[in-house]
Amino acid sequence: MRNREFWQQQSGLPGLRSVIDPNDVRGHKNAYLDALHKAALARHGRFRSAGRALDFGCGFGRIARWLSSRVATVHAVDGHRGMLVRARRELAAATLDNVLFCPYDGARLPFAAGIFDTVTGVWVLQHILDETELATVLGELARVTRPGGEMLFIERVADDPVEPWMPPGTIIRRPAQGYARLFAAAELRCRVAQPICDGGPIWHEEHVDRLVRSGRLPRWLFPAVARVDLLVRRRVTVGDWTDHLFVCTRL
């Protein structure tokens, strides 16, 4: 993963600005997208209360902590020291005892083969720019996942590879077919490939979008609104950018 200076700077931003939109100072949009990501994972994932999960590219641990109530143990890895320092600090404050954070050197995962029931990665694969490197990473994720285990990824999908607001060398947007080809090469069967979020208003209704961004819609309602939003977005078509959920089974 490249552009370490960028991620070191990101790790110092407050709240969800470090891992979603750094420009969302008020935080309402980020809080909604966080709820939408988690609603998508909850809807399509098959989590086992006695299972072991790997959160790949964990950042400061927002998905790892969410997973902690759904599985027995969560191992969370990231290649950026600043994010791991923050993750461990926030974990200590949350007093969770089933989440373990560890560094990832970008080459080999520090785990034995076939030990994970579930792997998650939210906005992570899109930061691996080189196709050969990404194929290697997917091979490693497959290695540490048991046969029949699941991998759930949420990634930015578009035909244009450039993400205009991000520094060069930070992200690449791939078409959905490109991810499908890489998953198949890693011996993963993709059972879900579904758009969950696009650049348009939530529910495609401008007034709902304004309610979220203005803060007039209480945040405690975001998870419920996100669940309904996912049902509507089955008909979303890929536009300038679209978040996709991919759920793959390890063969």
C-alpha positions in Angstrom: 0.0 0.0 0.0 1.4 3.3 -1.1 1.4 7.0 0.0 2.3 6.4 3.6 2.5 10.2 4.2 -1.1 10.6 3.2 -2.2 7.8 5.6 -0.1 9.1 8.4 -1.9 12.4 8.0 -5.2 10.7 7.8 -4.7 8.8 11.0 -4.5 12.1 12.9 -7.9 13.3 11.7 -10.7 13.1 14.3 -13.5 10.5 14.1 -14.5 9.0 10.8 -12.8 11.7 8.8 -9.6 9.6 8.9 -11.1 6.6 7.0 -14.1 8.0 5.0 -14.3 11.6 3.9 -11.7 13.9 5.5 -13.7 17.0 4.3 -16.8 16.1 6.2 -16.2 18.3 9.2 -19.7 18.1 10.6 -19.5 14.3 10.3 -23.1 13.6 9.4 -22.3 12.1 5.9 -19.5 10.0 7.3 -21.7 8.7 10.1 -24.3 7.7 7.6 -21.8 5.9 5.3 -20.4 4.1 8.3 -24.0 2.9 9.1 -24.5 1.9 5.4 -21.3 -0.1 5.3 -22.2 -2.0 8.5 -25.8 -2.6 7.4 -24.5 -4.1 4.1 -22.1 -6.4 6.0 -24.8 -7.4 8.4 -27.3 -8.1 5.7 -25.1 -10.4 3.5 -22.5 -11.8 5.9 -22.8 -15.1 7.7 -21.2 -14.5 11.0 -20.7 -17.3 13.5 -20.7 -16.5 17.2 -17.9 -19.0 17.8 -16.0 -17.9 14.7 -12.8 -16.1 14.1 -12.7 -13.0 11.8 -9.9 -11.1 10.1 -10.4 -7.4 9.4 -7.9 -6.6 6.6 -6.8 -2.9 6.4 -8.5 -2.2 9.7 -7.7 1.5 10.0 -8.5 2.7 13.5 -10.8 -0.3 14.0 -14.3 0.8 13.2 -15.2 -2.5 11.5 -13.2 -4.6 13.9 -15.0 -3.3 16.9 -18.4 -3.8 15.1 -17.3 -7.5 14.3 -16.4 -8.1 18.0 -20.1 -8.6 19.0 -20.7 -11.0 16.1 -17.8 -13.4 16.4 -15.6 -14.9 19.1 -12.3 -13.3 18.1 -11.3 -10.6 15.7 -7.7 -10.2 14.4 -7.3 -6.7 12.7 -4.3 -5.8 10.5 -3.1 -2.6 8.9 0.1 -1.5 7.2 0.2 2.0 8.7 1.6 2.5 12.1 -0.3 5.7 12.9 -3.6 3.9 12.3 -2.6 1.0 14.6 -1.5 3.3 17.4 -4.9 5.0 17.3 -6.7 1.6 17.0 -5.0 0.2 20.1 -5.7 3.4 22.0 -9.4 3.4 21.1 -9.7 -0.3 21.8 -8.3 0.2 25.3 -11.0 2.9 25.9 -13.7 0.5 24.7 -12.5 -2.3 27.0 -13.0 -5.0 24.4 -11.0 -8.2 25.0 -11.6 -10.2 21.8 -10.0 -7.8 19.3 -6.3 -8.1 18.5 -4.5 -5.5 16.3 -1.2 -6.3 14.5 0.9 -4.8 11.7 0.9 -6.1 8.2 4.1 -5.8 6.1 2.3 -5.8 2.8 3.6 -9.2 1.8 2.6 -12.2 4.0 -0.1 -12.3 6.6 1.2 -13.4 10.0 -1.3 -16.2 10.4 -1.5 -20.0 9.8 -3.5 -21.3 6.8 -7.3 -21.8 7.1 -7.8 -20.2 10.5 -10.4 -17.6 9.7 -14.2 -18.1 9.1 -14.7 -14.5 7.9 -12.5 -11.8 6.3 -13.7 -8.2 5.9 -12.1 -5.4 4.0 -13.8 -2.0 3.5 -12.2 0.5 1.1 -8.9 -1.4 1.2 -8.3 -3.3 -2.1 -8.7 -0.1 -4.0 -5.5 1.2 -2.4 -3.5 -1.6 -3.9 -2.7 -0.1 -7.3 -0.7 -2.9 -8.9 -2.8 -5.8 -10.3 0.0 -8.4 -9.6 0.3 -7.1 -6.0 -3.5 -7.3 -5.5 -3.5 -10.8 -6.8 -0.8 -11.8 -4.3 -2.8 -10.1 -1.5 -6.0 -12.0 -2.4 -4.0 -15.2 -2.5 -2.8 -14.5 1.0 -6.4 -13.8 2.2 -7.5 -17.0 0.6 -4.7 -18.9 2.3 -5.7 -17.8 5.8 -9.4 -18.4 5.2 -10.9 -21.9 5.8 -12.6 -23.6 2.8 -16.2 -22.4 2.8 -15.2 -19.3 4.7 -16.4 -15.9 3.5 -14.7 -12.7 2.4 -16.7 -9.5 2.4 -15.3 -6.4 0.5 -16.7 -3.0 0.0 -14.8 -1.1 -2.8 -15.2 1.9 -5.0 -16.2 0.7 -8.5 -16.0 2.8 -11.8 -14.8 2.5 -15.3 -12.5 5.6 -14.8 -9.6 4.5 -12.6 -8.9 8.1 -11.3 -10.3 9.3 -8.0 -10.1 13.1 -8.6 -10.0 14.3 -5.0 -7.4 11.9 -3.7 -3.6 12.4 -4.1 -2.1 10.5 -7.1 -1.0 7.0 -6.2 -3.5 6.6 -3.3 -6.5 4.9 -4.9 -7.5 3.1 -8.2 -11.1 2.6 -9.2 -11.7 -0.7 -11.0 -14.8 -2.0 -12.8 -16.8 -4.6 -11.1 -15.7 -7.1 -13.8 -12.1 -6.5 -12.9 -12.7 -7.5 -9.3 -14.7 -10.5 -10.4 -11.7 -11.7 -12.5 -9.3 -11.2 -9.6 -11.6 -13.1 -7.2 -11.9 -16.0 -9.6 -8.1 -16.2 -10.1 -7.8 -16.5 -6.3 -10.2 -19.4 -6.3 -13.0 -17.4 -4.7 -16.6 -17.7 -5.7 -18.3 -14.4 -5.7 -21.9 -15.0 -4.6 -22.9 -11.3 -4.1 -21.8 -8.3 -6.2 -24.2 -5.5 -5.4 -24.0 -1.7 -5.6 -24.8 -0.2 -2.2 -24.0 3.5 -2.6 -23.6 6.0 -5.4 -22.9 9.6 -5.8 -26.6 10.6 -5.9 -28.8 11.4 -2.9 -29.8 8.8 -0.3 -32.8 6.9 -1.6 -32.5 9.0 -4.7 -34.6 11.6 -2.8 -33.0 15.0 -2.4 -34.9 15.9 0.8 -33.7 12.8 2.6 -30.1 13.5 1.6 -30.5 17.0 3.0 -31.9 15.7 6.3 -28.8 13.5 6.8 -26.2 16.1 5.8 -27.8 18.9 7.8 -28.0 16.8 11.0 -31.8 17.1 11.3 -32.1 13.4 11.0 -30.9 12.0 14.4 -27.9 9.7 14.1 -29.5 7.0 16.1 -31.9 6.5 13.2 -29.0 6.0 10.6 -28.8 2.2 11.0 -32.5 1.8 10.3 -32.5 4.2 7.4 -29.4 2.5 6.0 -31.2 -0.9 6.0 -34.1 0.5 4.0 -31.6 2.3 1.7 -30.0 -1.0 0.8 -33.3 -2.5 -0.3 -33.9 0.5 -2.6 -30.4 0.5 -4.0 -30.8 -2.9 -5.6 -31.8 -0.9 -8.7 -28.8 1.5 -8.5 -26.7 1.6 -11.7 -23.0 2.3 -11.8 -22.3 6.0 -12.3 -19.2 8.2 -11.8 -18.5 6.2 -8.7 -20.3 3.5 -6.9 -19.6 1.5 -3.8 -20.0 -2.2 -4.3 -20.3 -5.0 -1.8 -18.6 -8.2 -2.9 -19.2 -11.4 -0.9 -16.9 -14.3 -1.8 -16.7 -17.9 -0.6 -13.3 -19.6 -0.3 -13.4 -22.7 -2.5 
